Amino acid sequence: MKAVLCRQLGGPETLVVDDVASLTPGKGQVVVAVEAAGVNFPDTLIIQGKYQFKPELPFSPGGEAAGVIKALGEGVTGWKVGDRVIATSTWGGFAQELVADANRLFAMPDGMDFVSASAFLLTYGTSYHALEDRAHIKPGETLLVLGASGGVGLAAVQLGKAMGARVIAAASTEAKLDVCRQNGADETINYAQDDLRARVKAITGGRGVDVIYDPVGGAMSEAALRDMAWNGRFLVVGFAGGEIPKIPLNLTLLKGCAIVGVFWGAFTRNEPERNAGNNAELMQLFTAGKVKPHIHATYPLERVADALNEVTLKRVSGKVVLVTH
């Protein structure tokens, strides 16, 4: 089978596609014949050795994939060969086969295609956990999404609308903001041209926003926090901008607000039952047509460097997906 291999740490151009032996499941594992694999920002970090997890070389990057179960390992129950599944596994997804722990599989609902499935769980799982479990967002509240045209950003826009919030999407170009509007944003801010604070004040009548969803970090984080409403919640989702901001903590005192960390991966390990419940809710939202991944482009495995560079250079609206055939 073909697999993208990281044989040395570095940028996307160092990756190779090669033929490797088919995989065998261990105890409690399954082999998934991968049809499509979602490309995410952590994939650009793990190949450079800059992610929280550092697999031994060589390895295949790719933390989420969709396909069909090909083989079952010892002790696996509740699944059968031929089941259509979404698998999460930190790395290994950029290949025609993936070994995944059976407890990290999720059944694909009827009507979900493999490309959408491979672009679903990480981004929507992160954003649902952020808005539901960490922010406890309520209908009628105002949600500001920074980096709103990215994978987790667009998921947050769609989910915020589905949860009854008024959604303000902030992104760096009008083209990206057009995608945000198509995906349900009520208001938009072009922070390459507009003053973020002035626009938030104008949109909210000076009240500020109840929830801020920040997967970007950098200079915008503090600016956004300064326009938070009383009892607001600032969600720290990631640092795709490359800079971890240093926030003056007196702002939390003055605003009566909370800065809340969001680490979906740790949540799935520490609270698996609650995560399973969240995933069931997400599948229902997909089936009801309230959320659906926005696919920017699909690439074959051989063009993995192009796919990762699109993410690195922030040219993606929604998700990029690798297809294996």
Secondary structure, DSSP 4 states (H G I P E B T S, - for coil): -EEEEB-SSSSGGG-EEEE-PPP---TTEEEEEEEEEEE-HHHHHHTTT-SS--PPSSB---SEEEEEEEEE-TT--S--TT-EEEEE-SS--SBSEEEEEGGGEEEPPTT--HHHHHTTHHHHHHHHIIIIIIS---TT-EEEETTTTSHHHHHHHHHHHHTT-EEEEEESSHHHHHHHHHTT-SEEEETTTS-HHHHHHHHHTTS-EEEEEESS-THHHHHHHTTEEEEEEEEE---TTS------THHHHHHT-EEEE--HHHHHHH-HHHHHHHHHHHHHHHHTTS----EEEEEEGGGHHHHHHHHHTT--SSEEEEE--
